[in-house]
Each structure stands twice: as structure tokens, then as C-alpha cells.
Amino acid sequence: MSMAVINGGNPFFFDGEICLSELLRKYGVLISLPCGGKATCGKCKVTAKGSLSPLSEKEKNLLTEEEIKEGIRLACVAKATGDVSITAKELPPVVEIDFSLENSDISFDFTDGLVIDIGTTTVAAIVYQNKKPVKIMTEPNYQCSYGADIITRIAAEKDHPGALYRLLNHQIEAIVSSFGTPKNTVIVANTTLLHFLTGQPVEQLGKAPYVCKDLFGKEYSLFQTTCYLTPCISAFVGGDITAGILATRMTESSRKSMLVDLGTNGEIAYWDGASLHAASTAAGPAFEGAGIFMGMPAKPGAVNHVSYQNGVIRYTTVGNTKALGICGSGIIDALAVMKKTGVLEESGALCNEHSLCSLDFHGKPCFRIPGTEVILRQEDIRKLQLAKSAIHAGMLTLANEVDTLYFSGGFGSGIDFRNAELIGLLPKNFAKEVKILGNTALFGGTLALFSKANREKLSQIATGCKTIPLHQNPEFTNRYIEAMSF
């Protein structure tokens, strides 16, 4: 029997060899594992000392020489073979968010209650008393410790049956309890997360023909309260999108409009003035930083904007602190600057002869933001190239142009749209106007909390929406290939 000490806490014992990520999980310390433990993202860095497995080739590729000297290991690869001491950075704590119902036309059947938006990456919640928000919070979705995206988590469910259900239920139960267990609760989430939440099988959602056991849109007795779960449209267009559509009121106008959620999954809804269509692109979480070598969420230290003027590259970071990594808005700006300066070729390759092309610690080409240690590697650019092509092609498969383009989600609200067009994330001259709406899922859930009529509208949106499959769509494929160029 061996002993482990984690983050300076009380020692505990374990038998045999065990992966550090599993050891941390057993101890109750949740860390981010965006790639689901495949050792491809390098985000699960921990400091480990003691009896450990030899340094693997994957670790050598993803860790710098300095990190290796400091005893940093990848938790999903390194194993404890005896007594160990581990220092790990846990998922960040609760953060308050801004939210307002000003200028909102709502008919009130209820005045009190709780709305929870379970996003793939973040869980947000807001409780109301007498129509007024009294407490608002966000925290990471603890399922991130099993992977950044839904497909990875579905695969993880096979290896850890019931673990992701228990983890999510424990988290949501704790949130409901912290808000005083309101009698009236609305939960917004995508289809897979609602299956996890209600303990239903998810395996069929990860493979063709992607059959749903449930599309929800009704009340459940959960967490000692009555929970209304917003209706889903299909396996990959969930209740978060129906709530977003309700929040925009796009279907109440004759104008052509599109809602794009640039979160982890990249859902798109298009209203042509008479009918509603929706699709989900396989963009993955690259623009949220997952799988990008120095990618990170938009928190202090993240490069969030990069500009190029008069031959000088400038940058800003969240919190105006030292640059530690780069978030989605910064990534888009950086790619735009790379294109403007010529260090990024149209094919997506770095120009090795360019003065701005540097070398990473393995001697491979990269772009380094001047004045920082933050880099984008060639393999990062390829991942971003695939992601931006999927969004671009998905939008054009549903429509050639729109009157109004709505963007939702934290990432969408921070991007420079001119730069997004420049790198080909967004089609050029696509919309007459662009509106940034923030968390439309949470706002749509709030509309459903207060009004039975809005719950009926959600059901009408879900049943009246036609899903456009993209994975075997020749138009999408052609546009995807066309959009690969920068």
C-alpha cells in the first residue's frame, strides 16, 4: 500500500499503480482534461514528486525542458507507483455574472424560481424572488474532468459507467441546495447533458443514426424540486438552442435571421422568415482553447486581443496581467495579425522564412506574440483551421445571407467580427447587422421560468424546427473545403 499527499492535504492510501488523474479524482480534486485523457492537449499539468512512472514520449513532446526539471507531469499519462506528493490546479471556483431583465416583455405566471444553464464548459445559475434576481453565479461543468467536448464524454461513459451522471447530478444538486431549493426550477442544456442529468443512456447519441431517448420539454421531479427541462430539437441541437431562439424572438419576425452559438459545439439556427432550420457543426472546442497548446479560458492572464498597426504588434490580457496563454478572441485576432503580416500563408502553413516565425522548445515553427512567451504552433493552426471551416461552411449551408446575425455565448460576445471575417471564420458580407446577446440560453430559460406561454413557445420551436444533418451533406463538404484557406 502506498501513500499520496495532494495539495498539502491529509495523506491517503492506495494500492498498486494508478494514473495521477484517477488518483486526483478519487481524492476529490477535479482538474481539466479537455482531450479526455488521450494525452493530446497537454492541459492536465501537475507537479508530482515521489515514485512515478518514467517520463513518456507524449510528455516529452508536450512539456518544456524547464517544466520537466520542475517535476511537472501530465496527469492523464503519469502513474503513481508508490508514495507521491502532487500539487494540482483545481477547476476554478464560482464567479458571479451580469444579468438583466430590463426592457423585457414577460408575462408572469410565476415570480420566484431558479434557472440553471448547464453548458458543456460552464454551468450558470440565477435565482429570482418577486421577479428580481437575488443571486447569480457560474462555475465550471465538473464533467470537464472527463473531456472538453460531448463526444469525448460519451466515450468516457463507456469506461466509467455512471460516473458522469453522478458527477453532474452531485453538482446540480449542490447548486439547487445553495439557492434554497426553490419550488420552481428551469434547466437548460444540450441533449446529451440532459440525458446525463436524468440518468438516461448516452451511447446512442455518439454514433449514427444518433437516436434520442428523450427530447424533454416537460417537468421532472429532481433535486427535491419541480424541474422543467427545455425541449431539444435533435441529438445535437438541444434545449440551449431552443432557449436561445426564444430569447432572440427571431421567429416572430419576417426578417431572415441566424443564431450562432460559438461555444464548444457550434450550433446554428436559421429563420428564413417562415420556417426554422438548425444544424450542429463538428467545430470542437478549439476556439475555447481546448487542444491548443497555450489555449485557455478568458480568465486573468489570457491574451484576449491582438492588433497590428504601423508595423507594431500589440496585445492585451484579461485583467491586464502577465500573459499566460490565449483565449478564443485572442486566437482570432492573432490569426488575423499573422495573415496581415504574411507569416501565415493562405494554406494555413507558417512561412518559415518570415521574421515573425519563431521556433518552439522542440525546434518546430511557431508564431510568438511579441513581448510574451505565448505561442501558436503549426498544429494549433491546423486545429483552428478545421474549426473555423466547420463554422463557416455550416452557416453557408443553411443560408447565403441574412438580415440579422445573432451571436451568443461568452466566446461569441468577445470576438472582433472584422478579424473573424478576415480569417474565414465568418463568411464575408453575410449579415446586414450583427447583434451580440451573451448567454441567450440562460435568458431563454428565464422567460420559461416566469411564463407558461413561453414554455409552449419553446415546444413549438422544437417541434417546428427542421434539423439539417451536415456530416453527409455534399454542399457542406464542398463549402468546408473551400473555407479551409485563410
ZAMARRO-361922 format. One line per 8 residues: number of its first residue (from 1); their letters; for each residue x, y, z of C-alpha. Coordinates in nm, 3 decimals. Each point is the difference from the previous one (the first is absolute). Layout:
<atoms>
NUM = a = X/Y/Z; ...
</atoms>
This chain:
<atoms>
1 = msmaving = 0.000/0.000/0.000; 0.127/0.348/-0.099; -0.068/0.349/0.133; -0.099/0.315/-0.191; -0.005/0.361/0.115; -0.196/0.236/-0.226; 0.024/0.379/0.021; 0.149/-0.027/0.348
9 = gnpfffdg = -0.307/-0.173/0.142; -0.030/-0.302/0.222; 0.171/-0.313/-0.134; -0.210/-0.284/-0.134; 0.087/-0.348/-0.119; -0.038/-0.193/-0.326; 0.097/-0.340/-0.139; 0.205/-0.080/-0.308
17 = eiclsell = 0.079/0.235/-0.290; -0.252/0.271/-0.079; -0.015/0.283/-0.253; 0.040/0.339/0.168; -0.327/0.130/-0.150; -0.189/-0.293/0.151; 0.181/0.046/0.332; -0.105/0.366/0.007
25 = rkygvlis = -0.358/-0.093/-0.086; -0.014/-0.254/0.282; 0.121/0.268/0.239; -0.268/0.241/-0.124; 0.229/0.239/-0.186; -0.144/0.072/-0.346; 0.236/0.128/-0.268; -0.068/0.083/-0.362
33 = lpcggkat = 0.054/-0.287/-0.246; -0.115/0.152/-0.333; 0.113/-0.294/-0.213; -0.153/-0.252/0.238; 0.334/-0.145/0.105; 0.141/-0.073/-0.348; 0.315/0.204/0.067; -0.052/0.223/-0.302
41 = cgkckvta = -0.077/0.338/0.158; 0.259/0.034/0.276; -0.241/0.184/0.231; 0.012/-0.234/0.299; 0.337/0.114/0.133; 0.070/-0.072/0.365; 0.312/0.013/0.213; 0.082/-0.348/0.124
49 = kgslspls = 0.281/-0.138/0.215; 0.073/-0.345/0.129; -0.040/-0.344/-0.151; -0.120/0.062/-0.356; 0.001/-0.174/-0.335; 0.277/0.105/-0.242; -0.056/0.310/-0.213; -0.194/-0.105/-0.311
57 = ekeknllt = 0.063/0.113/-0.358; -0.333/0.187/0.001; 0.111/0.194/0.307; 0.334/0.080/-0.158; -0.185/0.144/-0.299; -0.245/0.211/0.202; 0.220/0.119/0.286; 0.288/0.246/-0.016
65 = eeeikegi = 0.344/-0.088/0.135; -0.057/0.249/0.281; -0.333/-0.160/0.092; 0.157/-0.344/0.003; 0.276/0.126/0.233; -0.269/0.144/0.231; -0.166/-0.341/0.030; -0.306/0.083/-0.208
73 = rlacvaka = -0.179/-0.303/-0.144; -0.313/-0.066/-0.204; -0.257/-0.144/0.240; -0.167/-0.210/-0.269; 0.327/-0.179/-0.084; 0.223/-0.012/0.307; -0.068/-0.272/0.257; 0.064/-0.015/0.371
81 = tgdvsita = 0.195/-0.319/0.071; 0.057/0.070/0.368; -0.005/0.289/0.246; -0.066/0.331/-0.179; -0.062/0.367/0.065; -0.212/0.188/-0.255; -0.080/0.367/-0.044; -0.288/0.053/-0.241
89 = kelppvve = -0.202/0.301/-0.111; -0.366/-0.073/0.056; -0.287/0.120/-0.218; -0.061/0.367/0.087; -0.260/0.107/0.256; -0.337/0.170/-0.044; 0.000/0.336/-0.182; -0.290/0.245/-0.001
97 = idfslens = -0.140/0.112/-0.335; -0.200/0.298/-0.120; -0.362/-0.051/-0.096; -0.292/0.239/-0.053; -0.370/-0.024/-0.086; -0.031/0.366/-0.084; -0.211/0.077/-0.308; -0.125/-0.360/-0.013
105 = disfdftd = -0.367/-0.058/-0.072; -0.090/-0.298/0.222; -0.340/-0.126/0.109; 0.037/-0.128/0.356; -0.168/-0.325/0.104; 0.275/-0.042/0.262; 0.209/0.260/0.181; 0.252/-0.220/0.183
113 = glvidigt = 0.229/-0.279/-0.109; 0.337/-0.123/-0.122; 0.148/-0.023/-0.352; 0.303/-0.218/-0.067; 0.186/-0.006/-0.331; 0.215/-0.312/-0.019; 0.251/0.075/-0.272; 0.263/-0.242/-0.122
121 = ttvaaivy = 0.271/0.212/0.161; -0.183/0.221/0.252; -0.304/-0.025/0.227; -0.182/0.329/0.064; -0.291/0.057/0.239; -0.222/0.283/0.113; -0.271/0.005/0.268; -0.295/0.241/0.004
129 = qnkkpvki = -0.219/0.127/0.279; -0.296/0.220/-0.086; 0.128/0.031/-0.359; 0.338/0.129/0.117; 0.335/-0.182/-0.031; 0.140/-0.049/0.349; 0.297/-0.228/-0.068; 0.194/-0.077/-0.316
137 = mtepnyqc = 0.296/-0.232/-0.049; 0.203/-0.206/-0.245; 0.241/-0.287/0.049; 0.170/-0.256/-0.224; -0.195/-0.304/-0.108; 0.175/-0.265/0.207; -0.035/-0.248/-0.286; 0.295/0.190/-0.155
145 = sygadiit = 0.213/-0.239/0.203; -0.110/-0.268/-0.250; 0.044/0.204/-0.320; -0.064/0.341/-0.155; -0.257/-0.113/-0.256; -0.312/-0.214/0.002; 0.133/-0.281/-0.221; 0.298/-0.049/0.231
153 = riaaekdh = -0.233/-0.020/0.300; -0.226/-0.252/-0.171; 0.309/-0.215/-0.059; 0.105/0.051/0.364; -0.338/-0.129/0.115; 0.090/-0.341/-0.148; 0.314/-0.018/0.213; -0.161/0.151/0.312
161 = pgalyrll = -0.367/-0.109/-0.003; -0.216/0.237/0.202; 0.290/0.223/0.107; -0.093/0.299/-0.217; -0.365/-0.027/0.105; 0.093/-0.002/0.367; 0.246/0.287/-0.040; -0.250/0.225/-0.179
169 = nhqieaiv = -0.285/-0.087/0.234; 0.214/0.070/0.305; 0.097/0.338/-0.145; -0.355/0.107/-0.092; -0.142/-0.128/0.329; 0.257/0.211/0.187; -0.094/0.308/-0.206; -0.373/-0.050/0.059
177 = ssfgtpkn = 0.062/-0.047/0.373; 0.221/0.311/0.018; -0.289/0.205/-0.143; -0.239/-0.128/0.267; -0.165/-0.271/-0.217; -0.257/0.220/-0.180; -0.328/-0.172/-0.089; 0.011/0.120/-0.362
185 = tvivantt = 0.316/-0.083/-0.198; 0.087/0.012/-0.371; 0.304/-0.186/-0.133; 0.146/0.080/-0.342; 0.257/-0.230/-0.163; 0.088/-0.184/-0.318; -0.152/-0.338/-0.074; 0.286/-0.214/0.128
193 = llhfltgq = 0.038/0.191/0.325; -0.373/-0.033/0.068; 0.035/-0.376/-0.056; 0.287/-0.006/0.247; -0.201/0.208/0.246; -0.300/-0.232/-0.009; 0.207/-0.319/0.005; -0.095/-0.113/-0.351
201 = pveqlgka = 0.237/-0.185/-0.236; 0.225/0.223/-0.213; 0.186/-0.255/-0.212; -0.248/0.030/-0.289; 0.059/0.376/-0.014; 0.362/-0.052/-0.098; -0.052/-0.214/-0.310; -0.224/-0.009/-0.308
209 = pyvckdlf = -0.298/0.021/-0.029; 0.021/0.211/0.322; -0.332/-0.105/0.149; -0.132/0.191/0.303; -0.169/-0.182/0.286; -0.163/0.325/0.105; -0.046/0.353/-0.140; -0.121/0.131/0.337
217 = gkeyslfq = -0.215/0.315/0.011; -0.187/-0.101/0.314; 0.019/0.003/0.378; 0.202/-0.249/0.205; 0.026/-0.053/0.372; 0.371/0.050/0.065; 0.211/0.128/0.291; -0.309/0.031/0.223
225 = ttcyltpc = -0.153/0.257/-0.235; -0.210/0.012/-0.316; 0.237/0.046/-0.296; -0.115/0.100/-0.347; 0.260/-0.119/-0.254; -0.006/0.203/-0.320; -0.091/-0.197/-0.318; 0.268/-0.119/-0.242
233 = isafvggd = -0.022/-0.004/-0.379; 0.225/-0.299/-0.071; 0.300/-0.190/0.134; 0.238/0.289/-0.065; -0.232/0.299/0.008; -0.111/0.025/0.361; -0.206/0.195/0.247; 0.263/0.271/0.022
241 = itagilat = -0.067/0.088/-0.364; -0.380/-0.002/0.033; 0.042/0.232/0.299; 0.232/0.221/-0.205; -0.249/0.017/-0.286; -0.272/0.101/0.246; 0.228/0.267/0.150; 0.070/0.161/-0.340
249 = rmtessrk = -0.368/-0.011/-0.107; 0.138/-0.057/-0.348; -0.298/-0.215/-0.103; -0.240/0.287/0.074; 0.135/0.208/-0.290; -0.015/-0.033/-0.378; 0.369/0.093/-0.020; 0.254/-0.268/-0.080
257 = smlvdlgt = 0.215/-0.062/0.304; 0.257/-0.244/0.136; 0.108/-0.090/0.351; 0.355/-0.134/0.035; 0.116/-0.141/0.332; 0.378/-0.001/-0.018; 0.037/-0.217/0.306; 0.150/-0.346/0.018
265 = ngeiaywd = -0.244/-0.155/-0.248; -0.069/0.275/-0.256; -0.377/-0.014/-0.048; -0.170/0.210/-0.267; -0.371/0.089/-0.040; -0.138/0.173/-0.311; -0.341/0.166/-0.040; -0.086/0.079/-0.363
273 = gaslhaas = -0.303/0.208/0.093; -0.239/-0.294/-0.006; 0.179/-0.317/0.113; 0.275/-0.094/0.241; 0.305/-0.217/-0.070; 0.285/-0.102/0.229; 0.330/-0.182/-0.020; 0.299/-0.086/0.214
281 = taagpafe = 0.352/0.022/-0.135; 0.291/-0.218/0.105; 0.207/0.304/0.094; 0.120/-0.137/0.332; 0.130/0.215/0.285; 0.314/0.136/-0.171; -0.115/0.363/0.010; -0.064/-0.038/0.371
289 = gagifmgm = 0.365/-0.094/0.046; -0.037/-0.376/0.041; 0.258/-0.193/-0.201; 0.196/0.319/-0.071; 0.346/-0.019/0.158; -0.028/0.330/0.191; -0.375/0.038/-0.030; -0.198/0.088/0.312
297 = pakpgavn = -0.339/0.143/0.106; -0.049/0.377/0.012; 0.134/0.044/0.351; 0.283/0.216/0.141; 0.317/-0.044/-0.204; -0.173/-0.102/-0.322; 0.093/0.202/-0.308; -0.342/0.121/-0.115
305 = hvsyqngv = 0.088/0.249/-0.275; 0.289/0.036/-0.244; 0.040/0.287/-0.249; 0.242/0.108/-0.272; 0.047/0.369/-0.077; 0.287/0.193/-0.156; 0.214/-0.309/-0.003; -0.045/-0.067/0.371
313 = iryttvgn = -0.183/-0.297/0.159; -0.177/0.081/0.327; -0.204/-0.217/0.235; -0.218/0.019/0.310; -0.077/-0.260/0.264; -0.298/-0.065/0.222; 0.060/0.189/0.323; 0.301/0.181/-0.154
321 = tkalgicg = 0.230/-0.259/0.155; 0.300/-0.193/-0.133; -0.083/-0.204/-0.312; -0.040/-0.366/0.095; -0.190/-0.133/-0.300; -0.255/0.099/-0.261; -0.382/-0.020/-0.011; -0.241/-0.016/-0.293
329 = sgiidala = -0.024/0.370/-0.085; 0.378/0.029/0.021; 0.046/-0.300/-0.226; -0.217/0.157/-0.271; 0.188/0.330/0.026; 0.336/-0.179/-0.006; -0.090/-0.193/-0.316; -0.114/0.326/-0.162
337 = vmkktgvl = 0.329/0.169/0.091; 0.192/-0.299/-0.132; -0.188/0.027/-0.329; 0.052/0.379/-0.022; 0.373/-0.031/0.059; 0.045/-0.293/-0.239; 0.135/-0.247/0.256; -0.313/-0.211/-0.060
345 = eesgalcn = -0.039/-0.126/-0.355; -0.336/-0.050/-0.169; 0.037/-0.376/0.040; 0.029/0.036/0.378; 0.373/-0.073/0.002; 0.244/0.221/0.185; 0.254/0.176/-0.221; 0.326/-0.127/0.144
353 = ehslcsld = 0.205/0.280/-0.158; -0.214/0.278/0.152; 0.157/0.207/0.278; -0.304/-0.063/0.222; 0.030/-0.376/-0.032; 0.171/-0.130/0.311; 0.089/-0.344/0.133; -0.158/-0.172/0.298
361 = fhgkpcfr = 0.200/-0.194/0.258; 0.003/-0.304/-0.231; 0.139/0.204/-0.289; -0.331/-0.001/-0.189; -0.142/0.311/-0.174; -0.237/0.217/0.203; -0.129/0.357/0.027; 0.091/0.173/0.324
369 = ipgtevil = -0.194/0.307/0.111; 0.276/0.262/0.041; 0.083/0.080/0.361; -0.149/-0.326/0.129; 0.071/-0.371/0.022; -0.338/-0.075/-0.159; 0.026/-0.195/-0.323; -0.221/-0.156/-0.264
377 = rqedirkl = 0.154/-0.311/-0.150; -0.058/-0.137/-0.349; -0.213/-0.282/0.137; -0.208/0.255/0.193; -0.066/0.188/-0.323; -0.114/-0.321/-0.172; -0.251/-0.070/0.277; -0.130/0.357/-0.023
385 = qlaksaih = -0.014/-0.030/-0.377; -0.231/-0.302/0.027; -0.219/0.172/0.260; -0.043/0.328/-0.188; -0.078/-0.186/-0.323; -0.276/-0.196/0.173; -0.170/0.314/0.134; 0.036/0.185/-0.332
393 = agmltlan = -0.132/-0.290/-0.206; -0.284/-0.069/0.241; -0.124/0.358/-0.024; 0.011/0.002/-0.381; -0.168/-0.340/-0.025; -0.302/0.141/0.183; -0.008/0.343/-0.169; 0.186/0.218/-0.248
401 = evdtlyfs = -0.075/0.321/0.189; -0.217/0.130/0.283; -0.142/0.328/0.121; 0.105/-0.057/0.361; 0.275/-0.219/0.141; -0.025/-0.075/0.372; 0.300/-0.121/0.196; -0.035/-0.165/0.337
409 = ggfgsgid = 0.239/-0.142/0.256; 0.294/0.154/0.182; 0.243/-0.065/-0.287; -0.231/0.149/-0.266; -0.047/0.318/0.202; 0.371/0.082/0.006; 0.116/-0.047/-0.359; 0.097/0.264/-0.255
417 = frnaelig = -0.234/-0.071/-0.291; 0.227/0.161/-0.257; 0.280/-0.233/0.101; -0.241/-0.296/0.008; -0.090/0.079/-0.361; 0.365/0.054/-0.095; 0.105/-0.350/0.112; -0.312/-0.162/-0.147
425 = llpknfak = -0.175/-0.094/0.323; -0.300/0.202/-0.119; -0.108/0.039/-0.364; 0.064/0.349/-0.137; -0.296/0.236/-0.050; -0.229/-0.261/0.152; -0.221/0.220/0.221; -0.142/0.352/-0.018
433 = evkilgnt = 0.026/0.031/0.378; 0.167/-0.196/0.280; -0.135/-0.019/0.355; 0.196/-0.135/0.296; -0.231/-0.147/0.262; 0.214/-0.176/0.260; -0.160/-0.297/0.174; -0.321/-0.049/-0.200
441 = alfggtla = -0.052/-0.346/0.150; -0.022/0.143/0.351; -0.224/0.284/-0.112; -0.232/-0.236/-0.194; -0.015/-0.220/0.309; -0.102/0.304/0.202; -0.286/0.071/-0.241; -0.114/-0.360/0.049
449 = lfskanre = 0.032/0.031/0.378; -0.248/0.284/0.021; -0.248/-0.094/-0.272; -0.196/-0.311/-0.098; -0.062/0.162/-0.338; 0.374/0.016/-0.060; 0.032/-0.369/0.084; -0.260/-0.066/-0.269
457 = klsqiatg = 0.199/0.218/-0.240; 0.308/-0.210/0.074; -0.191/-0.315/-0.089; -0.121/0.157/-0.324; 0.355/0.104/-0.087; 0.133/-0.352/0.061; -0.274/-0.185/-0.191; -0.007/0.251/-0.286
465 = cktiplhq = 0.375/0.005/-0.061; 0.155/-0.215/-0.271; 0.345/-0.140/0.073; 0.248/0.016/-0.288; 0.258/-0.282/0.033; 0.342/0.126/-0.110; 0.222/-0.306/0.036; -0.115/-0.150/-0.335
473 = npeftnry = -0.112/0.321/-0.169; 0.190/0.053/-0.331; -0.060/0.377/0.007; 0.149/0.021/0.348; 0.297/-0.212/-0.107; 0.074/0.221/-0.301; -0.032/0.320/0.200; 0.212/-0.150/0.278
481 = ieamsf = 0.284/-0.067/-0.243; -0.033/0.349/-0.151; 0.011/0.160/0.345; 0.328/-0.169/0.096; 0.207/0.280/-0.150; 0.092/0.305/0.205
</atoms>
